[in-house]
């Protein structure tokens, strides 16, 4: 069994509420640490004018655009729609990937 499978089976075997609360708290803290680290790495490499892409849940496809502004945890991305209009999306830094193709 893989490490994750062993951990999951151990968690599923827990019956004490205090133990489950400790596991939940540890998961929540570690998840926040991982997201924060990914945002810090992205912020160090992304800047205004970079071409980026991200998966849009709203449109169900990969969206390409150009960064207008990089904030602390999110970036404002200008996306050129097929009808010729520009739309500004506020996207978490952790969702962005640099793209050579991006919006023109």
N, C-alpha and C positions, 0 to 999 in steps of 0.2 A: 504494500500500500504506500502511496506517496505521502509526503509530510502533511500536505493539506488534508488529505483524506483521514489521516490519523487524528489530526486536530479536530476536524468536524465530528468524527465519531466520539471523541472525548467530550466535546461540547454537548452533543445530543444525549450523552449518558448522564449529564448533570441533572440533579433533581432539587438542589438547594437554591432558593431564590437569591441568597447572598452571593453564591458562587456565580450564578448567571449574571448578576448585576456587575460583578467584577470583570467578567469576560466582556460584557457589553461596553463597560467604561474603557477597558483596554483597547477594544476594537475601535471605538469612536475616536480616542486620542490618537492611535496609530494612523487611522484613516486621514485625520486632519493633518498630521505630520507629513504624510506622503503627498497629499494634495498641495500643501504649502511648498514643499520642496520642488515639486513639478512646476508650480507657478513661478518660483524664484528662478529656476533654470530657464524657463521660457522668457521671463522678463529680461534676463541678462542677454538673450540672443535676439529678441524681437525689438524692432524700432519702427517709428512712423515711416511709411513708404514701402515697407516690406510686403511682398506678395505672399499671401497665406491661403490656406484652405481649411475647412472644417466640415464635419458631418452635421447637417441640419435635421433635427427631429421634426421641425415644422414642415419642411419641404420634402423630407424623406430622401435626400440626395446630398452629394458632396457639393459644397458651395465655395467658390473662389472669390477673393477680393484683395483689397489693399488696405493696410493699417493706416488709419487717420491719426489715432492717438493711443498710447499705451498708459493705462491706469495701473493702480496697485495690483489688482487681481484680474482685471478684464481689459480687453482692448476694443476700441471702436473700429469696426471694419466696414469699409465702403464696398458694397457689392453692386455691380452693374447688372440690372435685370435685362432679360431679353427684349423688353419693350423700350430700352434705352434710358430708363430712369435709374438713378442711383438710390440705394437704400442703405442706411446705416444700421449695422447690427452690433450689439454689445455682446461680446463673446468671451467666456472665461479663457485665460491664457493657456490653461492646461488642454484645451480642446484645439488649439491652433497648431498647424504644421506649416513650416515655411514651404513655399511652392515656387518653382521656377516658372510654372505655367500661369498661375494666378490671374487676376484681372489686369487688363491693360490700362 
